[in-house]
Amino acid sequence: MVISRKPLQFFICTLMVCMSLINYANPLNDTDVAKTKVHEVATTHGEKEAEPKDIKTEIKEFIDHHLQDSYDFNIFGYKNEAGEQKHIGFPLPVILYDNGVQVFSSSKFHHGEETAEVNGNFYKLHHNKIYKVDGKEAALTLSEKHEPTNIKPLDFSITKNVFMIFVVALLMFLLFRSLAKSYAKNGNIASGIGRIFEPIVLYVRDEIAIPNIGERHYKKYMSYLLTIFFFVWFLNIFGLTPFGINVTGNIAVTACLALLTFLITTFTAKKDYWGHIFWMPGVPVLMKIVLAPIELLGVFIKPFALMIRLYANIVAGHIVLMSLIGLMFIFKSWLGSSLSFVLSFAISMIEILVALLQAYIFTMLSALYFGSAVEEHHHEEAHH
């Protein structure tokens, strides 16, 4: 078996596409939800105290908050004896294009509580999207629908999701570089941690790529299939950690991955593939006219289904798990809390399997699409 360097090229392509879109989907920051709501009410209606919320509302807001992206990597938070909210984590770089490139640390926002000043420009977070304001004490201008009308600069920030994409990319590069070196040194025999991942690589080749694409064409797709399998799998596993990481639960990320599959399928497809879409052999002409638009629509539905499948399954798993954890604070009894804990633990074990299963399904469907694109058809029926 030969480990190719081409997966790194796919990583670079995926990173560039994800970075350009990821900040426009799920842009909320990991700040204290109650403080954010108080700040929004104060900004809109003056210094008006927010109404207290019940525990169910707080749990729902926390779950929504957990699913969002953020401009800093907040590991956990707590309240000190004075009741002040403290955040443990580290800031990430904010990169804006506004009369030139503006680069600064997300710590200038102080978790959304202050206006950031950069080179004479002022920026404020609202629903943790970045807007430009006129001054340090200036408020956002809101429309009748309470939506900011301020300028929103182009945002290329390294958010938590982008940061984790880089981490996984580096991890995979080091892992498979080590596996490739061990093959070269030991006569095509894996050593060290490579022994764990070699059977998985062979499984992707022998059970996914070859059966669905064929012996003749599978090699040119192997780099992408291996990359996408381990990329999705590792991100799903990181999503199970308590750090609020939800990369594959971000619709922008799954859209980029599905787009890559769509582009590879489209630009490597043979003429038989397009012939069966626009003018199917052996079918009456009238039926060809009816079926051609449907088949063409299916070309775009396939990557859309690929995107939604991964996104919906990951988000649903996070919501169910955190809802069960939230029940502990609702029951407040040893019986109810213990039951919630047991259910949460069981779901966590299932989610580990789901993390691998979703990577497998995404890779399998991609291989199926590639196989249909390069399949060689024999139209004997056309001669009868």
C-alpha positions as CSV (number, residue, x, y, z in Angstrom):
1,M,0.0,0.0,0.0
2,V,1.3,3.5,-0.9
3,I,0.3,6.6,1.1
4,S,-0.1,9.5,-1.3
5,R,0.6,13.1,-0.5
6,K,-2.6,14.2,-2.3
7,P,-4.7,14.2,0.9
8,L,-2.8,17.3,2.0
9,Q,-3.9,19.1,-1.2
10,F,-7.5,18.3,-0.4
11,F,-7.1,19.6,3.1
12,I,-5.8,23.0,1.8
13,C,-8.7,23.2,-0.6
14,T,-11.2,22.3,2.1
15,L,-9.7,24.8,4.6
16,M,-9.8,27.7,2.1
17,V,-13.4,27.1,1.3
18,C,-14.5,26.6,4.9
19,M,-12.7,29.7,6.1
20,S,-14.5,31.9,3.6
21,L,-18.0,30.6,4.6
22,I,-17.8,29.4,8.2
23,N,-18.1,32.9,9.7
24,Y,-21.4,33.5,8.0
25,A,-23.1,30.4,9.6
26,N,-23.7,30.0,13.3
27,P,-21.7,33.1,14.4
28,L,-22.5,33.2,18.0
29,N,-19.8,33.7,20.5
30,D,-19.2,31.6,23.7
31,T,-20.2,34.2,26.2
32,D,-22.6,34.2,29.1
33,V,-26.1,34.0,27.5
34,A,-27.8,36.0,30.3
35,K,-25.2,38.8,30.0
36,T,-25.7,38.9,26.3
37,K,-29.4,39.2,26.6
38,V,-29.1,42.0,29.2
39,H,-26.7,43.9,26.9
40,E,-29.1,43.6,24.0
41,V,-32.0,44.9,26.0
42,A,-30.0,47.7,27.3
43,T,-28.8,48.6,23.8
44,T,-32.3,48.6,22.3
45,H,-34.4,50.0,25.1
46,G,-32.0,51.8,27.4
47,E,-30.7,50.7,30.7
48,K,-33.6,48.4,31.4
49,E,-33.1,45.4,33.7
50,A,-33.8,42.0,32.0
51,E,-36.5,39.8,33.4
52,P,-35.4,36.7,35.3
53,K,-35.7,33.4,33.4
54,D,-36.7,30.0,34.6
55,I,-34.4,27.0,34.4
56,K,-36.0,25.5,31.3
57,T,-35.4,28.8,29.3
58,E,-31.8,28.9,30.5
59,I,-31.2,25.3,29.5
60,K,-32.7,25.9,26.1
61,E,-30.5,29.0,25.6
62,F,-27.4,27.2,26.8
63,I,-28.0,24.4,24.2
64,D,-28.5,26.9,21.4
65,H,-25.4,28.7,22.6
66,H,-23.4,25.4,22.7
67,L,-24.2,24.7,19.0
68,Q,-22.9,28.0,17.8
69,D,-19.4,29.1,16.6
70,S,-17.4,31.6,18.6
71,Y,-14.6,34.2,18.2
72,D,-12.7,32.8,21.2
73,F,-12.0,29.3,22.6
74,N,-13.9,29.3,25.8
75,I,-13.1,26.1,27.7
76,F,-15.5,26.7,30.7
77,G,-16.9,29.5,32.8
78,Y,-17.8,30.0,36.4
79,K,-19.0,32.7,38.7
80,N,-16.8,33.9,41.6
81,E,-17.9,34.9,45.1
82,A,-18.8,38.4,43.9
83,G,-21.2,36.9,41.2
84,E,-18.9,37.9,38.3
85,Q,-18.8,35.6,35.3
86,K,-15.2,34.3,34.6
87,H,-14.2,32.6,31.4
88,I,-11.3,30.2,31.1
89,G,-9.9,29.9,27.6
90,F,-8.0,31.9,25.1
91,P,-8.8,34.5,22.4
92,L,-8.6,33.9,18.7
93,P,-7.5,36.3,15.9
94,V,-10.2,38.5,14.3
95,I,-9.5,39.3,10.7
96,L,-11.7,41.9,9.0
97,Y,-11.5,43.6,5.7
98,D,-12.7,47.2,6.3
99,N,-10.7,49.9,4.5
100,G,-7.8,47.4,4.5
101,V,-7.2,44.3,6.5
102,Q,-7.8,44.8,10.3
103,V,-6.3,42.1,12.5
104,F,-6.8,42.1,16.3
105,S,-7.5,39.7,19.2
106,S,-11.0,38.8,20.1
107,S,-10.2,39.7,23.7
108,K,-10.9,43.3,22.8
109,F,-14.6,42.5,22.7
110,H,-14.4,41.2,26.4
111,H,-16.9,38.5,25.5
112,G,-19.2,40.9,23.7
113,E,-19.4,43.4,26.5
114,E,-17.2,46.2,25.0
115,T,-16.5,47.9,21.7
116,A,-13.2,47.0,20.1
117,E,-11.1,49.9,18.8
118,V,-8.7,49.1,15.9
119,N,-6.7,51.7,14.0
120,G,-9.4,54.3,14.6
121,N,-12.2,51.9,13.7
122,F,-14.8,50.7,16.2
123,Y,-16.5,47.3,16.1
124,K,-19.3,45.9,18.2
125,L,-20.8,42.4,18.6
126,H,-24.5,42.0,18.2
127,H,-25.8,38.5,18.3
128,N,-22.1,38.0,18.0
129,K,-21.8,39.2,14.5
130,I,-19.4,42.0,14.1
131,Y,-20.7,45.5,13.1
132,K,-18.9,48.8,12.6
133,V,-20.0,51.7,14.9
134,D,-19.1,55.4,15.0
135,G,-17.3,55.5,18.4
136,K,-16.4,53.8,21.6
137,E,-19.7,54.6,23.2
138,A,-21.8,54.6,20.1
139,A,-24.8,52.2,19.9
140,L,-25.9,50.1,17.0
141,T,-28.6,51.6,14.8
142,L,-31.5,49.1,14.7
143,S,-34.3,48.8,12.2
144,E,-38.0,48.3,13.0
145,K,-37.3,44.6,13.1
146,H,-34.5,45.2,15.6
147,E,-31.8,44.2,13.1
148,P,-28.6,46.3,12.9
149,T,-28.3,48.6,9.9
150,N,-24.6,49.3,10.5
151,I,-22.0,48.2,8.1
152,K,-20.9,44.6,8.5
153,P,-17.2,44.2,7.3
154,L,-16.0,41.1,5.5
155,D,-15.1,38.6,8.2
156,F,-12.3,36.1,7.7
157,S,-11.7,35.5,11.4
158,I,-10.1,32.4,12.9
159,T,-13.2,31.3,14.9
160,K,-13.3,28.2,17.1
161,N,-14.5,26.0,14.2
162,V,-11.8,27.2,11.9
163,F,-9.2,26.7,14.7
164,M,-10.4,23.1,15.1
165,I,-10.2,22.5,11.4
166,F,-6.6,23.5,11.5
167,V,-6.0,21.3,14.5
168,V,-7.5,18.3,12.8
169,A,-5.6,19.1,9.5
170,L,-2.3,19.2,11.4
171,L,-3.1,16.0,13.4
172,M,-3.9,14.1,10.2
173,F,-0.8,15.4,8.4
174,L,1.4,14.3,11.3
175,L,-0.4,11.0,11.6
176,F,-0.2,9.9,8.0
177,R,3.2,11.4,7.5
178,S,4.4,9.1,10.3
179,L,2.5,6.2,8.7
180,A,4.1,6.8,5.3
181,K,7.6,7.0,6.9
182,S,7.1,3.7,8.7
183,Y,6.1,2.1,5.4
184,A,9.2,3.3,3.8
185,K,11.5,2.2,6.6
186,N,10.0,-1.2,7.4
187,G,9.3,-2.5,3.9
188,N,5.6,-1.6,3.6
189,I,4.9,-2.6,7.2
190,A,3.2,-0.1,9.5
191,S,4.7,0.5,12.9
192,G,3.7,2.5,16.0
193,I,0.3,4.2,15.9
194,G,0.1,3.5,12.2
195,R,-0.8,-0.1,13.0
196,I,-4.1,1.2,14.3
197,F,-5.0,3.3,11.3
198,E,-3.6,0.9,8.6
199,P,-6.6,-1.5,8.8
200,I,-9.0,1.5,8.5
201,V,-7.2,2.8,5.4
202,L,-7.4,-0.7,3.8
203,Y,-11.1,-0.9,4.7
204,V,-11.8,2.3,2.9
205,R,-10.0,1.0,-0.1
206,D,-11.3,-2.6,-0.2
207,E,-14.9,-2.1,1.2
208,I,-15.8,1.4,0.0
209,A,-13.7,2.6,-2.9
210,I,-13.2,-0.6,-5.0
211,P,-16.8,-2.0,-4.8
212,N,-18.5,1.3,-5.6
213,I,-16.0,2.8,-8.1
214,G,-14.4,-0.2,-9.6
215,E,-10.8,-1.6,-9.9
216,R,-10.1,0.5,-12.9
217,H,-10.9,4.0,-11.5
218,Y,-10.8,3.9,-7.7
219,K,-7.2,5.0,-7.3
220,K,-7.7,8.6,-8.5
221,Y,-10.4,9.0,-5.8
222,M,-8.6,7.3,-2.9
223,S,-6.9,10.5,-1.7
224,Y,-10.2,12.4,-1.4
225,L,-12.0,9.4,0.2
226,L,-9.4,8.9,2.8
227,T,-9.2,12.6,3.5
228,I,-12.9,13.0,3.9
229,F,-13.3,9.9,6.1
230,F,-10.7,10.8,8.7
231,F,-11.5,14.5,8.5
232,V,-15.2,14.0,9.4
233,W,-14.5,11.2,11.9
234,F,-11.9,13.2,13.9
235,L,-14.1,16.4,13.9
236,N,-17.0,14.3,15.1
237,I,-14.9,12.9,17.9
238,F,-13.7,16.3,19.0
239,G,-17.4,17.4,19.0
240,L,-18.0,14.9,21.8
241,T,-15.6,16.7,24.1
242,P,-17.0,19.2,26.7
243,F,-15.3,22.2,25.0
244,G,-18.3,23.3,22.9
245,I,-16.8,22.1,19.6
246,N,-19.4,21.7,16.9
247,V,-17.7,21.9,13.5
248,T,-19.6,19.2,11.6
249,G,-22.8,20.6,13.1
250,N,-22.1,23.9,11.2
251,I,-24.1,24.0,8.0
252,A,-21.3,25.9,6.2
253,V,-18.8,23.1,6.9
254,T,-21.0,20.3,5.6
255,A,-22.0,22.5,2.6
256,C,-18.3,22.9,1.7
257,L,-17.6,19.1,2.0
258,A,-20.7,18.3,-0.1
259,L,-19.6,20.9,-2.6
260,L,-16.2,19.2,-3.0
261,T,-17.9,15.9,-3.7
262,F,-20.3,17.5,-6.2
263,L,-17.4,19.2,-8.0
264,I,-15.3,16.1,-8.2
265,T,-18.3,14.1,-9.5
266,T,-19.2,16.7,-12.1
267,F,-15.7,17.3,-13.5
268,T,-14.6,13.7,-13.6
269,A,-17.8,12.3,-15.0
270,K,-17.8,10.5,-18.4
271,K,-20.1,11.2,-21.3
272,D,-22.1,8.1,-20.5
273,Y,-23.0,9.7,-17.2
274,W,-24.4,12.8,-18.8
275,G,-26.0,10.8,-21.6
276,H,-28.0,8.8,-19.0
277,I,-29.1,12.1,-17.5
278,F,-30.2,14.1,-20.5
279,W,-31.0,11.4,-23.1
280,M,-31.4,7.9,-21.6
281,P,-30.9,5.1,-24.1
282,G,-33.6,2.6,-24.6
283,V,-36.4,5.0,-23.3
284,P,-39.1,6.4,-25.5
285,V,-38.5,9.9,-26.7
286,L,-41.5,11.3,-24.8
287,M,-40.3,9.8,-21.6
288,K,-36.8,11.1,-22.2
289,I,-38.2,14.7,-22.3
290,V,-40.1,14.1,-19.1
291,L,-37.3,12.4,-17.2
292,A,-34.4,14.6,-18.2
293,P,-35.3,17.5,-15.9
294,I,-35.9,15.1,-13.1
295,E,-32.5,13.4,-13.5
296,L,-30.8,16.8,-13.8
297,L,-32.5,17.9,-10.6
298,G,-31.2,14.8,-8.9
299,V,-27.6,15.9,-9.7
300,F,-28.1,18.8,-7.3
301,I,-30.2,17.0,-4.8
302,K,-27.5,14.4,-4.1
303,P,-24.9,16.8,-2.6
304,F,-27.7,18.7,-0.8
305,A,-28.8,15.4,0.9
306,L,-25.2,14.7,1.7
307,M,-24.9,18.1,3.4
308,I,-28.1,17.8,5.4
309,R,-27.5,14.2,6.5
310,L,-24.3,15.0,8.2
311,Y,-25.4,18.3,9.6
312,A,-28.8,17.1,11.0
313,N,-27.4,13.9,12.6
314,I,-24.6,15.7,14.4
315,V,-26.8,18.6,15.6
316,A,-29.5,16.2,16.7
317,G,-27.0,14.2,18.8
318,H,-25.8,17.3,20.5
319,I,-29.3,18.5,21.3
320,V,-30.4,15.2,22.7
321,L,-27.3,14.7,24.8
322,M,-27.4,18.2,26.3
323,S,-31.1,18.0,26.9
324,L,-30.6,14.9,29.0
325,I,-27.9,16.6,31.0
326,G,-30.2,19.6,31.5
327,L,-32.8,17.4,33.0
328,M,-30.5,16.9,36.0
329,F,-31.0,20.6,36.9
330,I,-34.8,20.3,36.4
331,F,-35.5,17.2,38.5
332,K,-33.1,18.1,41.4
333,S,-33.7,14.7,42.9
334,W,-31.4,11.7,43.3
335,L,-33.8,9.5,41.3
336,G,-34.4,11.9,38.4
337,S,-30.8,13.2,38.2
338,S,-29.4,9.6,38.4
339,L,-31.7,8.5,35.6
340,S,-30.7,11.5,33.4
341,F,-27.0,10.7,34.1
342,V,-27.4,7.1,33.0
343,L,-29.2,8.1,29.9
344,S,-26.6,10.8,29.1
345,F,-23.8,8.3,29.5
346,A,-25.6,5.7,27.2
347,I,-26.2,8.4,24.6
348,S,-22.6,9.4,24.8
349,M,-21.5,5.9,24.0
350,I,-23.9,5.8,21.1
351,E,-22.6,9.1,19.8
352,I,-19.1,7.7,19.6
353,L,-20.5,5.1,17.2
354,V,-22.4,7.7,15.4
355,A,-19.3,9.8,14.9
356,L,-17.7,6.9,13.0
357,L,-20.9,6.0,11.3
358,Q,-21.5,9.4,9.8
359,A,-17.9,9.5,8.5
360,Y,-18.5,6.1,6.9
361,I,-21.8,7.2,5.3
362,F,-20.4,10.4,3.9
363,T,-17.5,8.5,2.4
364,M,-19.7,5.7,1.1
365,L,-22.1,8.1,-0.6
366,S,-19.3,10.1,-2.1
367,A,-17.9,6.8,-3.5
368,L,-21.3,5.9,-4.9
369,Y,-21.5,9.2,-6.7
370,F,-18.0,8.8,-8.1
371,G,-18.8,5.3,-9.2
372,S,-21.9,6.5,-11.1
373,A,-19.9,9.2,-12.8
374,V,-17.2,6.9,-14.2
375,E,-19.4,3.8,-14.8
376,E,-19.1,2.4,-18.3
377,H,-22.5,1.5,-19.8
378,H,-23.1,-1.0,-22.5
379,H,-26.2,-0.3,-24.6
380,E,-26.9,-3.6,-26.2
381,E,-30.6,-2.8,-25.9
382,A,-30.1,0.1,-28.4
383,H,-29.3,-2.5,-31.1
384,H,-32.5,-4.6,-30.6
